[in-house]
Amino acid sequence: MFPRMNGYAWCSKQCYIALANIMTAAAAEGIDSCPMEGFEKALVEKTLGIDSHQHEVAVVVALGFRQEAQTTRRRKPLSEIVEFI
């Protein structure tokens, strides 16, 4: 029926649950975050000194403080975008 997902694929998807909590907690403390995919897994594991026979990197998140204040968002009023009928 459905193809079976391998262990790494399943675990990496589960990491997004923890990632969402990390990003929410960071935002509550005024810390910016940015999740990243498409990274070079082997290079990240080597750089961090991770034994890839025991552990694997599934997701990367950058945390920090922005250098300058965020620009004001310019949004149109809801009445200009949505028409209720």
N, C-alpha and C positions, 0 to 999 in steps of 0.2 A: 504494500500500500504506500507507505512513505519510506524514503531511504533513511536508514539509521544514521544518526549523527555520531561522529567519533567523540571520544572523551574530551579532547582539547576543545573542539568546537562547542560542545555543550558547556564546558566550564567557562570558556571565554564569554559566552552569552550571559552566564550567571554573574560574571564580574560587573556587568552593567548595572545590576541592582546595587552593589556596593558603591560603584562609581557615582550613581545618582545621589546616594546619601552623602558621599564625600563632597560632591559639588554643592549640595544644598547646605551642608554644614559650613562650608567655606564661604558661601554667599552670606549666610547669617552672620559671619564674622567680618564681612567686608572684604573678603579675599576673592579675587577673580580666578576663574578656572577655564580650562579649555581641554576637552577630551580629544585624543588623537588616534586615528587609525592610519593604516598604510605605512607604518614605520618599519624599519628593517629589523625584524625580530631578533635575528641572530646577532646583529651588531649591538642592539640594546642589551641583550643578555650578556654579551662579552664585556661591554663597557661597564655594566653593573656587577660583573663578576658572579653571575648566576650560573649554577650548575644546571644546564638544560636537561640533564638526565633525571634530575629530581624536580625542577620547577621550570615553568615557562611563562614568559610575559604574554599577557592577553590584551592589555590595554595600557595606554600611557595617558597621564593627565598632567598638564602644567598648572601650577598654582602660584599666585603671586599678586603683587599690587601694581595697578596701572601707574605709569609714569606721569600721565597728565589726566586731568578730570575728563570724564566721559562727555562727549558732545551732547547737546540737547537733542532729543529725538523729535523730529517733526512729523507728526501724524495728522492725517485728516480726521475731522470729526466723524464719528460713526454714522451720522445722518448723511454724510456725503458718500459713504462707501456702501451702506446697506439700506435697502428699501424693504420695509415691513409691509406685507400685503395681507 
